[in-house]
Amino acid sequence: MGNQLSFAVTESELQRQRASMAKGYSLDPRGKGDAIMIVIISMFYGIKFLAVLYMLWNRNYPPLKAKNLTIMTLVMVASVIWFVGDLQTNGHIPLANTHLTNCKAFGIWGRLLFGVCLQNSLISLRAYILYRVFGRSLTSHSLALYIPYFMYLMCLVIFGVVMQILKPAITIEYRPDIDLCSHANGFVVAMFSIIAATVIIGLAVHWKIRRIKSSFNENREMIVAYVIVLFVLLFTAILSATRRKYIRDVRLRIIFTSLSHFMTNSMWWLIMAVPLYKCAFDRERYLTQWISKLHKDGLQKEYNVELNATDVNVCKLLLAANSEGNKEVANIFPTEDSIYGDKDGDFCANKHVSFSRPSEISISSHGGSSYERVTRLSSAVDRHQGNILPANPNSYVVPPVGPQFYTPISIPENAVMAPLTLIAAHNRHLDNYDSSNRHLL
């Protein structure tokens, strides 16, 4: 019996079909349908592999880094192992004269444990990390974080060892007459039980983090993902219960495998598609919006997000001088709640800003003329007036009315200011300038 997959029905497949009919049951030969399915799914995994390489190449891009790239890479590896196990267990490829006749290795350890269960449990681990950080205010780098996951993996190993010890006749065994792996009823029940338990754990953990900080909230994506997961799990369980010999029907086995890998790929892409696309085609804009949202969530200290100091000092000066700490300044400098929205109205969020807390402000020379520093700051403010003025000509920024109390300010040494060439009058003034005479803005 041959062991080469072909787009045409081979003689060996016709022999399998005749042998099955002689025993009183039908068997669809492997051929064009199986080969086309394998090529299409393999193409999707090829694209996913390139996406993983691009993701790892840009691993220092903060919006990508926040997705936990190590776990997402392992999820991709687990889904590939799952795919190989499905090809063997669902009878899409010839098994004879190959190592694929070891049904327990590929069907239990490969497909079930290191494929389905590992892939779904890694998604749950990723959610559990967020739950510890945001739900319980615990560190994301501790041994206690991984203890529950190690316990779950130990349960998988124990399950695999027990299935390995049991006789193939009551678990899964190779049938050389039809070149397929046959599953016992008890094994099918145990298999779907452990898969269902894994999915329920994932649902419970994601339910716990449904209201976490917006920078890391994936509530919509996970709702869509788990709707797909529950539908596919229910469909495959019913199919396995009502049509135990579904792998002998070419249409049913193709539907079974295609739905399974549509599920696993959709979950991965729902998490990674947006940051990957933005990293490739809208890198700076998306990063600015993401950091702005991170700042609103109060999480800037957890990430090294130091941006241009000039713009933040200009923002601080404008906020101090025009609002005097009034919260209504948000009406003048609106912020965008959605990272997918327009950022043109938010000056401080649009620029590369270092989100350090504003300090007390007073003018000091720091080895240079305070007048020169104020002059430079004024020039920097002038350069950004175009960004501050409203785009709508019918909208105006109302200046404060009444007596104004001027706030002393200090200009940090590391602030990046544009070079300024002073005219002769200014130079003469600086020559006679008394450093004890301090100006207030």
Residue, then its C-alpha position, 0 to 999 in steps of 0.5 A: m500500500g502506497n504512502q504518497l498523497s495524490f490529487a488523484v485517487t491511486e490504486s492503493e486507495l481503490q484497494r482500501q475502498r474495495a476491502s472496506m466494502a467487502k466488510g460491509y461499510s463504505l470508505d471514501p478514498r483519499g484524493k483531490g479533496d484531502a489534498i486541496m484542504i491540506v494545501i489551503i490550510s498549509m498556506f494559511y499556516g505559512i502566512k502565520f509563520l511569516a507573521v510570527l517572524y515579523m512579530l519577533w523581528n519587531r519584538n521591541y515595538p511596545p504595542l506588540k510587546a504587550k501581547n506577550l510574544t513568547i506565549m503567542t509564538l508557542v500558540m502558533v507552534a501548538s496549532v501546527i502540532w495540532f494540524v499534523g495530528d489532525l492529518q493523521t487522526n482524521g485520515h487525510i494522508p496515507l499512514a502505511n509504512t511510516h511513523l504515522t502508524n503510531c496512533k497514540a503518539f500523534g493522536i493523543w500526545g500530538r493532536l490532543l495534549f500538545g495541540v488542542c489543550l496546549q494551545n487553549s491553555l496558553i491563551s488562558l495563561r496569557a489572560y491569567i497573567l493580566y488577571r494577576v496584574f489588574g485583578r489582584s495587583l500582583t507581579s507578573h514575574s513570580l513563581a506563584l504565577y506559573i504554579p496553577y499552569f504547571m499543575y494543569l500541565m501535570c494533569l495533561v501528562i498524567f492523562g497521557v501516561v494513563m492513555q499510553i498504558l491502556k490497551p490500544a483497543i480501548t483507546i486508539e489503535y491502528r487498523p492496517d486493513i483500512d490504513l486508519c486510526s480507530h477511536a474507542n468510545g470511551f477515549v472519545v468521551a475522555m478526549f472531549s471532556i478534557i478539551a471542554a474543561t480546558v475551554i471552560i477554564g479559559l472562559a472563566v479567566h477571560w470573564k475575570i478580566r473583562r473590565i481591565k485597563s483599556s490598554f490591555n482590554e481584549n473583551r470584544e476579540m475574546i467574545v468573538a473568539y470564544v463564540i467560534v470555539l464553543f460552536v466548533l467544540l459543540f459541532t465536532a462533539i455532536l459529529s463524533a457522537t452521531r457519526r463515529k466513523y466520520i473519518r471514512d466520509v471525505r466531506l465530514r473529515i474535511i469539514f471537521t479539520s477545516l473548522s478546527h483550524f479556522m478556530t485556532n487561527s481566528m483566535w490567534w489573528l483576533i489578538m495579533a492582527v491589529p498591532l501587526y498591521k499597525c506596526a507595518f503600515d501606521r507605526e508612529r501614529y499607532l504607537t503615539q495613540w497606544i502610549s496616550k492610552l497607556h498614560k490614561d490608564g496610569l501604566q506608563k511606569e510599567y513600560n519604558v515610554e520616554l518620548n521627546a521632552t520638548d513637547v511635554n514641557v510645552c504642554k506643561l507650560l500651556l496647561a499651567a499658564n492657561s488652566e492653572g491646574n483646572k480640570e476643564v482644560a480637557n475641553i481645550f485639549p481633548t483626548e481620544d478614548s479609542i486607539y483607533g480614533d483620530k488623534d488630531g485634536d489631542f496635542c499632548a497625546n499626538k507628540h512624542v511625550s515623556f509622561s513624567r509627573p509635572s513638578e513644581i515650577s520656578i525659574s532658575s538659571h542653571g548656569g545660564s540666563s533665565y531670560e534666554r531660557v524663557t525666550r527659547l521656551s516662547s519660541a518653542v511655544d510659537r512653533h506649536q501654536g498651529n497644533i493648539l488652535p482649533a481646526n474649526p474656525n467657529s471654535y475658540v479657546v476662551p482666554p482666562v478672565g480676571p486677575q491671573f496668578y502667574t505660576p513660577i516655572s523651571i525649565p529642565e536641563n534636558a529639555v530640547m530647545a531649538p537654537l535661537t540667534l539673538i539680535a544685537a539688542h538682546n545681546r546688549h541687554l544680556d550684558n547688563y542683565d542682573s541675574s538676581n532680577r527674576h522674571l515670572l511668566 
